[in-house]
């Protein structure tokens, strides 16, 4: 326990916070029925969590360096548990979305401190082993999420996908307080001087405003006043963020890194990876359950071809392609993901889920190439003293990519469906209300409309994946900065990763 207690405590929290990114996907139809939620509500159930996690990740890492990483981690777990309880008790979609956002705040505090805690306890070979285990747990959480979510939704009910976090949180807090030592980052100055609160707030406003604008575009149109106002507010928040980062002593993101083409290329690849690989998944789950009549468990199990392919390729990458140029693993992986999305865009009114299998396998293979290498590529593109900032940035853009991907592909899905169905019916169908619509529209029309919408979303995702892969291949270079340490599990083994540089 003295040796591996810290790893166990950190992995418990990591497993929970990453599990909750994907576990809700297969429960969306049940949530829609129980809470009378609209498509927009369901999008925010997914995006509220991912956005809060993305927007606060860098700021939470900076605060943890000052306030104490163990203290921040424990506070994050406690907040995550309280929000999970509220999610399970939600009486309406508004309460559920708000609780999911609070969950994301707790998850940001947890995620920002996991690697620094490991880096402060383990050294040398032990650190390499710890990071390898942590990476395996991170990948396993995303893979298990849909299946576990299906089992809980079909068994005790969808609320238990949140209640199950409570005993795990208690164990994580108890173990952390017992065996994990406190650690802090270096530097002088008070917490208020060293933490970029203004930059954190501006980035949160930008990410939230941009996602809200895309969701509103799906409901009201791209030229609607509410949509344009939201885009304008997001742009203003981005300008404020840039101005703040140029002036503060301890920025969340050193803007000079944006002159590093390799760093920019890796960030673009990380953003596109989560958006393209996973942004359409919630709508595939809705299609399978509400149109094909599949149970939540079967819907979750349909993702196994993608999961198994990702795990096999990730293992092969670690054994056979160790040291391969990141431009090839990330760029090639994105090309596979883009091709996989295009292979899925072949649905018709008569299709069942098996039409997706070839595309799932390609997406899984691409995920196995990108996921284990993208963080290491980000760290390798900067000087060692910026490793924490680069590590936080790559995790931030990945979660932001997922949130925006869900919003963008939902808008594309409904826009295409409106060529067959009225506006309200298209949104109701995409939101899981196929049963109610069958009294008005023939079943074949509903199947054709949803398949057409999915095809358009998958086609867009495929083109975006191919473009992102080509961009990474063109701009990312692999020379290591001076002083960089050898890597294990995608993280430099001699450089603890914090939420900032």
C-alpha positions as CSV (number, residue, x, y, z in Angstrom):
1,X,0.0,0.0,0.0
2,X,2.9,2.4,0.8
3,X,4.3,1.7,-2.7
4,X,1.3,1.7,-4.9
5,X,-1.4,3.4,-2.8
6,X,-0.9,6.7,-4.6
7,X,-1.3,5.0,-8.0
8,X,-4.5,3.3,-6.8
9,X,-6.0,6.5,-5.4
10,X,-5.2,8.4,-8.6
11,X,-6.5,5.7,-10.9
12,X,-9.8,5.5,-9.0
13,X,-10.4,9.1,-9.7
14,X,-9.2,9.0,-13.3
15,X,-11.4,6.0,-14.1
16,X,-14.5,7.8,-12.7
17,X,-13.9,11.1,-14.5
18,X,-13.2,9.6,-17.9
19,X,-15.9,7.0,-17.5
20,X,-18.4,9.8,-17.1
21,X,-17.5,11.2,-20.5
22,X,-18.9,8.2,-22.3
23,X,-21.1,6.3,-19.9
24,X,-24.1,8.6,-20.5
25,X,-24.2,8.0,-24.2
26,X,-26.2,4.8,-24.2
27,X,-28.5,6.2,-21.5
28,X,-29.6,9.2,-23.5
29,X,-32.9,7.7,-24.8
30,X,-33.9,6.7,-21.2
31,X,-33.1,10.2,-20.0
32,X,-35.1,11.7,-22.8
33,X,-38.1,9.6,-21.9
34,X,-37.9,10.0,-18.1
35,X,-37.2,13.8,-18.1
36,X,-39.0,14.8,-21.3
37,X,-35.7,16.2,-22.6
38,X,-35.2,17.7,-26.0
39,X,-32.3,17.2,-28.4
40,X,-30.7,20.3,-27.1
41,X,-31.0,19.1,-23.5
42,X,-29.4,15.8,-24.4
43,X,-26.5,17.6,-26.2
44,X,-25.9,19.6,-23.0
45,X,-26.0,16.5,-20.8
46,X,-22.9,15.4,-22.8
47,X,-21.4,18.8,-23.4
48,X,-22.0,20.4,-20.0
49,X,-19.5,17.9,-18.5
50,X,-17.0,18.0,-21.2
51,X,-17.0,21.8,-21.5
52,X,-16.5,22.4,-17.7
53,X,-13.7,19.8,-17.7
54,X,-12.0,21.5,-20.7
55,X,-12.5,25.1,-19.6
56,X,-11.2,24.7,-16.1
57,X,-8.4,22.1,-16.6
58,X,-5.5,24.5,-17.0
59,X,-6.7,26.8,-14.3
60,X,-7.3,23.9,-11.9
61,X,-3.7,22.7,-12.5
62,X,-2.3,26.1,-11.8
63,X,-4.4,26.5,-8.6
64,X,-3.3,23.0,-7.4
65,X,0.3,24.0,-7.7
66,X,-0.4,26.7,-5.2
67,X,-3.1,25.3,-2.9
68,X,-1.7,21.8,-2.8
69,X,-2.3,19.0,-5.3
70,X,-3.6,16.4,-2.8
71,X,-6.0,19.0,-1.3
72,X,-7.2,19.9,-4.8
73,X,-7.6,16.3,-5.8
74,X,-9.7,15.4,-2.7
75,X,-11.8,18.5,-3.1
76,X,-12.4,17.6,-6.8
77,X,-13.5,14.0,-5.8
78,X,-15.8,15.3,-3.2
79,X,-17.4,17.8,-5.5
80,X,-17.7,15.2,-8.3
81,X,-19.4,12.8,-5.8
82,X,-21.9,15.5,-4.7
83,X,-22.7,16.4,-8.3
84,X,-23.1,12.7,-9.2
85,X,-25.7,12.5,-6.4
86,X,-27.6,15.5,-7.8
87,X,-27.4,14.0,-11.3
88,X,-29.0,10.8,-10.1
89,X,-31.7,12.7,-8.3
90,X,-32.5,15.1,-11.1
91,X,-36.1,15.8,-11.6
92,X,-35.8,17.7,-15.0
93,X,-33.3,18.2,-17.8
94,X,-32.2,21.6,-16.4
95,X,-31.2,20.2,-13.1
96,X,-29.3,17.3,-14.8
97,X,-27.4,19.6,-17.1
98,X,-26.4,21.9,-14.2
99,X,-25.3,19.0,-12.1
100,X,-23.3,17.6,-15.0
101,X,-21.5,20.9,-15.3
102,X,-20.6,20.8,-11.6
103,X,-19.4,17.3,-12.2
104,X,-17.1,18.7,-14.8
105,X,-15.7,21.2,-12.3
106,X,-14.8,18.4,-9.9
107,X,-13.4,16.3,-12.8
108,X,-11.1,19.2,-13.8
109,X,-9.7,19.4,-10.3
110,X,-9.1,15.7,-10.3
111,X,-7.7,15.4,-13.9
112,X,-5.3,18.4,-13.5
113,X,-3.6,16.8,-10.4
114,X,-3.4,13.1,-11.4
115,X,-0.1,13.3,-13.2
116,X,1.6,15.8,-10.9
117,X,0.7,13.5,-7.9
118,X,2.2,10.5,-9.6
119,X,5.3,12.6,-10.6
120,X,5.8,13.7,-7.0
121,X,5.8,10.2,-5.6
122,X,7.4,7.9,-8.2
123,X,10.8,8.1,-9.8
124,X,12.7,6.2,-12.4
125,X,11.4,2.8,-13.3
126,X,8.5,3.1,-10.8
127,X,7.3,6.2,-12.5
128,X,7.4,4.5,-15.9
129,X,5.3,1.6,-14.5
130,X,2.9,4.0,-12.8
131,X,2.3,6.1,-15.9
132,X,1.8,2.9,-18.0
133,X,-0.9,1.7,-15.5
134,X,-2.5,5.1,-15.5
135,X,-2.6,5.2,-19.3
136,X,-4.2,1.8,-19.4
137,X,-6.8,2.8,-16.9
138,X,-7.5,6.0,-18.9
139,X,-8.1,4.0,-22.0
140,X,-10.1,1.3,-20.3
141,X,-12.5,3.8,-18.8
142,X,-13.5,5.1,-22.2
143,X,-13.9,1.6,-23.5
144,X,-16.0,0.3,-20.6
145,X,-18.2,3.4,-20.4
146,X,-20.8,2.5,-23.0
147,X,-21.1,-1.2,-21.9
148,X,-21.3,-0.3,-18.2
149,X,-23.8,2.5,-19.0
150,X,-26.0,0.0,-20.9
151,X,-25.9,-2.5,-18.1
152,X,-26.9,0.0,-15.5
153,X,-29.5,1.7,-17.6
154,X,-31.2,-1.6,-18.5
155,X,-30.8,-2.9,-15.0
156,X,-31.4,-0.6,-12.0
157,X,-32.0,2.4,-14.3
158,X,-30.1,5.3,-15.8
159,X,-29.8,7.1,-12.5
160,X,-27.4,4.5,-11.3
161,X,-24.8,5.5,-13.8
162,X,-24.3,8.4,-11.4
163,X,-25.0,6.7,-8.1
164,X,-22.3,4.2,-8.8
165,X,-19.7,7.0,-8.4
166,X,-20.5,7.5,-4.8
167,X,-18.8,4.4,-3.2
168,X,-15.8,4.8,-5.6
169,X,-15.5,8.4,-4.5
170,X,-15.5,7.5,-0.8
171,X,-12.8,4.9,-1.4
172,X,-10.7,7.4,-3.5
173,X,-10.9,10.1,-0.8
174,X,-10.1,7.7,2.1
175,X,-7.1,6.3,0.3
176,X,-5.8,9.7,-0.8
177,X,-5.9,11.1,2.7
178,X,-4.2,8.0,4.1
179,X,-1.4,7.4,1.7
180,X,-0.9,10.3,-0.8
181,X,1.6,13.0,0.3
182,X,0.9,16.6,-0.3
183,X,2.9,18.4,-3.0
184,X,3.0,21.8,-4.5
185,X,4.6,23.5,-7.5
186,X,7.5,25.9,-7.2
187,X,7.4,29.7,-7.6
188,X,6.9,32.7,-5.4
189,X,3.8,34.8,-4.9
190,X,0.4,34.5,-3.5
191,X,-2.3,32.2,-5.0
192,X,-4.1,35.1,-6.5
193,X,-0.9,36.4,-8.2
194,X,0.1,33.0,-9.6
195,X,-3.2,31.7,-10.8
196,X,-4.6,33.2,-14.0
197,X,-8.2,33.5,-12.9
198,X,-9.1,36.1,-15.6
199,X,-7.7,33.8,-18.3
200,X,-9.6,30.8,-16.9
201,X,-12.9,32.8,-16.9
202,X,-12.3,34.2,-20.4
203,X,-11.5,30.7,-21.8
204,X,-14.6,29.2,-20.1
205,X,-16.8,31.9,-21.6
206,X,-15.3,31.3,-25.1
207,X,-15.7,27.5,-25.0
208,X,-19.2,27.7,-23.5
209,X,-20.3,30.5,-25.8
210,X,-19.1,28.8,-29.0
211,X,-20.8,25.5,-28.1
212,X,-24.0,27.3,-27.2
213,X,-23.9,29.1,-30.5
214,X,-23.6,25.8,-32.5
215,X,-26.4,24.3,-30.5
216,X,-28.6,27.3,-31.1
217,X,-27.8,27.2,-34.8
218,X,-29.3,23.7,-34.9
219,X,-32.5,24.9,-33.3
220,X,-32.9,28.4,-34.8
221,X,-30.6,28.5,-37.8
222,X,-27.1,30.0,-38.4
223,X,-28.5,33.5,-39.1
224,X,-30.8,33.7,-36.2
225,X,-30.2,36.7,-33.8
226,X,-29.6,34.4,-30.8
227,X,-27.1,32.4,-32.8
228,X,-25.2,35.4,-34.1
229,X,-25.2,37.0,-30.6
230,X,-23.7,33.8,-29.1
231,X,-21.0,33.7,-31.7
232,X,-20.2,37.3,-31.1
233,X,-19.9,36.8,-27.4
234,X,-17.7,33.8,-27.9
235,X,-15.4,35.9,-30.2
236,X,-15.3,38.7,-27.7
237,X,-14.3,36.2,-24.9
238,X,-11.6,34.8,-27.2
239,X,-10.2,38.3,-27.7
240,X,-10.2,38.9,-24.0
241,X,-8.5,35.6,-23.4
242,X,-5.7,36.5,-25.8
243,X,-5.2,40.0,-24.3
244,X,-5.1,38.5,-20.8
245,X,-2.6,35.9,-21.7
246,X,-0.3,38.5,-23.3
247,X,-0.2,40.5,-20.1
248,X,-0.3,38.2,-17.0
249,X,2.8,37.0,-15.4
250,X,1.7,33.3,-15.2
251,X,-0.5,32.7,-18.3
252,X,-2.5,29.5,-18.7
253,X,-1.1,29.3,-22.2
254,X,2.1,31.0,-23.4
255,X,1.0,32.4,-26.7
256,X,4.5,32.2,-28.1
257,X,3.9,28.4,-28.3
258,X,1.5,29.2,-31.1
259,X,4.5,30.1,-33.2
260,X,5.7,26.5,-32.9
261,X,4.1,24.8,-35.9
262,X,4.6,21.4,-34.4
263,X,2.8,22.3,-31.2
264,X,0.0,23.9,-33.2
265,X,-0.3,20.8,-35.4
266,X,-0.5,18.5,-32.5
267,X,-3.1,20.6,-30.8
268,X,-5.2,20.6,-34.0
269,X,-4.8,16.9,-34.3
270,X,-5.9,16.4,-30.7
271,X,-8.9,18.6,-31.2
272,X,-10.0,16.8,-34.4
273,X,-9.3,13.4,-32.9
274,X,-11.9,13.6,-30.1
275,X,-14.4,15.5,-32.3
276,X,-14.3,13.2,-35.3
277,X,-13.8,9.8,-33.5
278,X,-16.5,10.3,-30.9
279,X,-18.7,13.3,-31.8
280,X,-21.3,11.2,-33.7
281,X,-21.4,8.4,-31.2
282,X,-24.3,9.8,-29.1
283,X,-26.5,10.0,-32.2
284,X,-25.6,6.5,-33.3
285,X,-26.7,5.2,-29.9
286,X,-30.0,7.1,-30.3
287,X,-30.5,5.6,-33.7
288,X,-29.9,2.1,-32.5
289,X,-32.2,2.3,-29.5
290,X,-35.1,4.4,-30.8
291,X,-35.2,3.3,-34.5
292,X,-33.7,-0.2,-34.4
293,X,-35.2,-1.1,-31.0
294,X,-31.9,-2.2,-29.5
295,X,-31.5,-2.4,-25.7
296,X,-29.0,-0.1,-23.9
297,X,-26.7,-3.1,-23.4
298,X,-26.8,-4.2,-27.0
299,X,-26.2,-0.6,-28.1
300,X,-23.2,-0.4,-25.9
301,X,-21.8,-3.7,-27.1
302,X,-22.0,-2.6,-30.7
303,X,-19.0,-0.4,-30.0
304,X,-16.8,-3.4,-29.1
305,X,-15.3,-3.7,-32.6
306,X,-14.0,-0.2,-32.3
307,X,-12.8,-0.8,-28.7
308,X,-11.1,-4.0,-29.4
309,X,-9.4,-2.6,-32.5
310,X,-8.2,0.4,-30.5
311,X,-6.7,-1.8,-27.7
312,X,-5.0,-4.1,-30.2
313,X,-3.4,-1.3,-32.2
314,X,-2.4,0.6,-29.0
315,X,-0.5,-2.5,-27.8
316,X,1.2,-2.9,-31.1
317,X,2.1,0.7,-31.2
318,X,3.8,0.4,-27.8
319,X,5.7,-2.8,-28.8
320,X,6.5,-2.3,-32.5
321,X,6.3,1.5,-33.1
322,X,8.0,2.8,-30.0
323,X,9.9,5.9,-31.1
324,X,8.1,6.2,-34.4
325,X,7.6,9.8,-35.6
326,X,4.5,11.3,-34.0
327,X,3.5,12.9,-37.3
328,X,3.0,9.4,-38.7
329,X,1.1,7.9,-35.7
330,X,-1.1,11.0,-35.2
331,X,-1.5,11.9,-38.9
332,X,-1.9,8.3,-40.0
333,X,-4.4,7.6,-37.1
334,X,-6.5,10.6,-38.1
335,X,-6.6,9.4,-41.7
336,X,-7.8,6.0,-40.6
337,X,-10.5,7.6,-38.4
338,X,-11.6,9.8,-41.3
339,X,-11.8,6.8,-43.6
340,X,-13.7,4.9,-40.9
341,X,-16.3,7.6,-40.6
342,X,-16.7,7.6,-44.4
343,X,-17.2,3.9,-44.4
344,X,-20.0,4.3,-41.9
345,X,-21.8,6.9,-44.0
346,X,-23.6,4.2,-46.0
347,X,-26.8,3.9,-44.0
348,X,-30.3,3.5,-45.5
349,X,-33.8,3.0,-44.2
350,X,-33.2,-0.8,-44.2
351,X,-29.7,-0.7,-42.6
352,X,-29.0,-2.2,-39.2
353,X,-25.9,-1.7,-36.9
354,X,-23.8,-4.3,-38.7
355,X,-23.3,-1.8,-41.6
356,X,-21.2,0.2,-39.2
357,X,-18.7,-2.6,-38.3
358,X,-16.0,-1.9,-41.0
359,X,-16.0,1.8,-40.1
360,X,-15.9,1.0,-36.4
361,X,-12.8,-1.1,-36.9
362,X,-11.0,1.6,-38.9
363,X,-11.9,4.3,-36.3
364,X,-10.7,2.0,-33.5
365,X,-7.4,1.3,-35.3
366,X,-6.9,5.1,-35.8
367,X,-7.8,5.7,-32.1
368,X,-5.2,3.1,-31.1
369,X,-2.6,5.1,-33.1
370,X,-3.5,8.6,-31.9
371,X,-4.5,8.1,-28.2
372,X,-1.3,6.7,-26.8
373,X,0.9,9.1,-28.6
374,X,-0.7,12.5,-28.8
375,X,0.1,13.6,-25.3
376,X,3.8,12.6,-25.7
377,X,3.9,14.5,-29.0
378,X,2.6,17.7,-27.3
379,X,5.3,17.4,-24.6
380,X,8.0,16.6,-27.1
381,X,7.2,19.8,-29.1
382,X,8.1,22.2,-26.2
383,X,10.9,22.8,-23.9
384,X,10.8,20.8,-20.6
385,X,9.9,23.7,-18.5
386,X,6.7,24.0,-20.6
387,X,5.8,20.4,-20.3
388,X,3.0,21.0,-17.7
389,X,1.4,23.7,-19.9
390,X,1.6,21.5,-23.0
391,X,0.1,18.5,-21.1
392,X,-2.8,20.6,-19.8
393,X,-3.3,22.2,-23.2
394,X,-3.6,18.8,-25.1
395,X,-6.1,17.5,-22.6
396,X,-8.1,20.7,-22.8
397,X,-8.4,20.8,-26.6
398,X,-9.3,17.1,-26.6
399,X,-12.3,17.6,-24.3
400,X,-13.2,20.9,-26.2
401,X,-13.1,18.9,-29.4
402,X,-15.5,16.3,-28.1
403,X,-18.0,18.9,-26.8
404,X,-17.9,20.9,-30.1
405,X,-18.1,17.7,-32.1
406,X,-21.3,16.6,-30.4
407,X,-22.8,20.1,-31.0
408,X,-21.7,20.4,-34.6
409,X,-22.7,16.9,-35.7
410,X,-26.0,17.3,-33.9
411,X,-26.7,20.4,-35.9
412,X,-25.7,18.8,-39.2
413,X,-27.8,15.7,-38.4
414,X,-31.0,17.7,-37.8
415,X,-30.4,20.0,-40.7
416,X,-30.3,17.1,-43.0
417,X,-33.3,15.5,-41.5
418,X,-35.3,18.6,-42.1
419,X,-35.2,17.9,-45.8
420,X,-37.6,15.1,-45.1
421,X,-39.4,16.0,-41.9
422,X,-40.7,19.3,-40.4
423,X,-38.3,21.2,-38.1
424,X,-40.0,20.1,-34.9
425,X,-40.3,16.5,-36.0
426,X,-36.6,16.3,-37.0
427,X,-35.5,17.6,-33.6
428,X,-37.9,15.3,-31.8
429,X,-36.6,12.3,-33.8
430,X,-33.0,13.2,-33.1
431,X,-33.8,13.6,-29.4
432,X,-35.2,10.1,-29.1
433,X,-38.9,10.6,-29.6
434,X,-39.3,8.1,-32.5
435,X,-42.1,6.3,-30.6
436,X,-44.3,9.3,-30.4
437,X,-43.7,10.3,-34.1
438,X,-44.8,6.9,-35.4
439,X,-48.4,7.9,-34.9
440,X,-47.8,10.7,-37.5
441,X,-45.1,9.5,-39.9
442,X,-44.6,6.1,-41.5
443,X,-41.8,4.1,-39.9
444,X,-39.9,3.9,-43.2
445,X,-39.8,7.7,-43.4
446,X,-38.4,8.0,-39.9
447,X,-35.7,5.4,-40.6
448,X,-34.8,7.1,-43.9
449,X,-34.6,10.5,-42.3
450,X,-32.4,9.4,-39.4
451,X,-30.1,7.4,-41.7
452,X,-29.8,10.4,-44.0
453,X,-28.9,12.7,-41.1
454,X,-26.3,10.2,-39.8
455,X,-24.8,9.9,-43.3
456,X,-24.3,13.6,-43.6
457,X,-22.8,13.9,-40.1
458,X,-20.5,10.9,-40.7
459,X,-19.5,12.3,-44.1
460,X,-18.6,15.6,-42.5
461,X,-16.7,13.9,-39.8
462,X,-14.8,11.8,-42.3
463,X,-13.7,14.8,-44.4
464,X,-12.6,16.6,-41.2
465,X,-10.6,13.6,-40.1
466,X,-8.8,13.3,-43.5
467,X,-8.1,17.0,-43.5
468,X,-6.8,17.0,-40.0
469,X,-4.6,14.0,-40.8
470,X,-3.1,15.7,-43.8
471,X,-2.5,18.8,-41.7
472,X,-0.6,16.9,-39.1
473,X,1.5,15.1,-41.7
474,X,2.3,18.4,-43.3
475,X,3.3,20.6,-40.3
476,X,4.3,18.3,-37.4
477,X,8.0,17.6,-37.0
478,X,9.8,15.3,-34.6
479,X,13.1,16.8,-33.4
480,X,13.3,16.8,-29.6
481,X,14.1,20.0,-27.8
482,X,17.3,20.0,-25.9
483,X,17.2,18.4,-22.5
484,X,14.1,16.4,-23.2
485,X,13.9,13.1,-21.3
486,X,13.0,9.7,-22.7
487,X,9.3,9.0,-22.6
488,X,7.1,6.3,-21.1
489,X,3.4,6.0,-21.7
490,X,3.4,9.2,-23.7
491,X,4.8,11.3,-20.7
492,X,8.4,12.3,-20.2
493,X,9.6,10.1,-17.3
494,X,11.7,12.7,-15.7
495,X,9.2,15.6,-16.0
496,X,6.2,15.7,-13.7
497,X,3.2,17.0,-15.6
498,X,1.3,19.9,-14.0
499,X,-1.6,21.9,-15.2
500,X,0.7,24.7,-16.3
501,X,4.3,25.5,-17.2
